[in-house]
Amino acid sequence: MAMLQYDFMVRALIAGLVIGMLCPALGMFLVIRRYSFMADTIAHISLAGVAIGLWMGVASSVTPLLILVVAVLGALTVDHLRTRTSLSADALLALMMSGGLALAIIFFGLAKGGALDITSYLFGSLMTVNSGDLKLILIVAGIVLLFLVLLYKELYFICSDEESARVSGLPVDRLNRIFIFLVALTVAVSLRVVGTLLVGALMVIPVLASLIIGRSFKQVFYLSLVLGVIATLLGLTASYQFGLAAGGCVVLTALFFFALFYALKQLLTYFKRHNALQKDKQ
Amino acid sequence: MNVVELRDMYFAYNDKVILENINLSVERGEFMALIGPNGSGKSTLVKLVLGLLQPTQGQVLLYGASVNKFNEWYRVGYVPQKAALTSKFPATVKEVVATGRFGRVGLGHRLRQDDWKSIEEALEMVGLISLQHCPLVELSGGQQQRAFIARALASSPDILILDEPQVGLDDRYVYDFYRLLQQLNKEQNITIIMVSHDVGAIGSWVDRIACLNRKLVCQGSPHDILTPYNLNHIYGTDHPAVAGLH
């Protein structure tokens, strides 16, 4: 509890917990729809926002807003192409990811002396989250949670069977656009915390771990939220205790849960088969 | 009253004509099967009726209203081909069936007690109430198909549209499946349109058969339609269903 004496650590914990809950909450719908790389794609596109901010020389307090705008524009472009072209999901995401990264590299090249900022956005810098960042994270969290509470059942229907959702009269295209907008907002504010390279992992790994043991959609959804929060708490504590990179610690903790659940499930399956064979022999 | 009406309807995709000059109507309380060889446009026709595709020419009417202006979709229950829901989808039977009620509840609203009652009634109707908390993936093919029918029934529809629902069904479930559809049709007066390739079996269950092969080749009672001449004309002489009728 010594770490709670420091304001920066309290801010880091609050930011981490909020992001740790938001990312899997949206990641659940992405994973089920086989768009697991959507968050990574938007994160790479958002990096162009950081680069453009550096190139334009805007104040560091304006950069998060710029990232937000670029993330939303990028996400809406992905959604537009998803519905208007026959490209497969992986091909489309690969295209957009490379495009976003290429744009970021060009603008980073045009901006001189911004190396420090690149690192913090690439790998995340949870311990340097300031009160402005935290406010933005809380506002975005409020918006995302409000929409999730209101549209949970519709998003669930769309990701279970989009065609039937359309037949039932749901405005599927509009809901998809709202959802991708929420993903963009979440990715944009998570960049500062876990970094471009790991935000996708935090959206996907807790969900994949929960899918191993969950027996219903609701169970998997809430379990992934809990895992996201626990991974963030444990990861941050490890980062503080051992002086390791926070983002890496959080994601590795989530991966540990995935490996643990996977091993347990395999063991359980083995014993079930073994018992069944024994019964057959008798 | 016509529940579904197609008037001089054409549909083309990438300049290729898939359906041409279709004139077809389905009356309230009818049980109609739509048959035809692979690629004859059966599933396309269903998607046009459901508003998932737009006709190139002509009109699609649901309860007398153009399908684009129709807004009472909760009156339509849809059972897609089984593959529509991924086999790894983590949901219980009840969760899947509940989605059928969402259209009636409306955007942003939660399911209320009477909605859950309708969901349970639908589960009971298809005999899955005892398996409601089981993950869908643990059910057999026949049980999964019954879950999808329950989903379509959960919105208390007036019409049920099924796209090749017997695909993947074990032979021993097929009889129960048709009996359930007939029960829904006769006892609850639900209009049923079913796309089928099961030419041999449907004749004993449906009121009318429409044969499609890009055009509407013929339609009428099973007795009039399921003749060797008609089936030869639609499927060719090698089709097992035709051989069975000789």
Interface residues (C-beta under 8 A of the other chain):
Chain A: I32 L150 L151 K153 E154 Y156 F157 S160 D161 E163 S164 A165 R166 V167 S168 G169 L170 P171 L211 G214 R215 S216 F217 K218 Q219 V220
Chain B: L50 G51 L52 N71 W73 Y74 V76 Y78 P80 A84 L85 T86 K88 F89 P90 A91 T92 E95 V96 T99 G100 F102 G103 V105 L107 G108 R110 L111 H133 P135 R151 S155
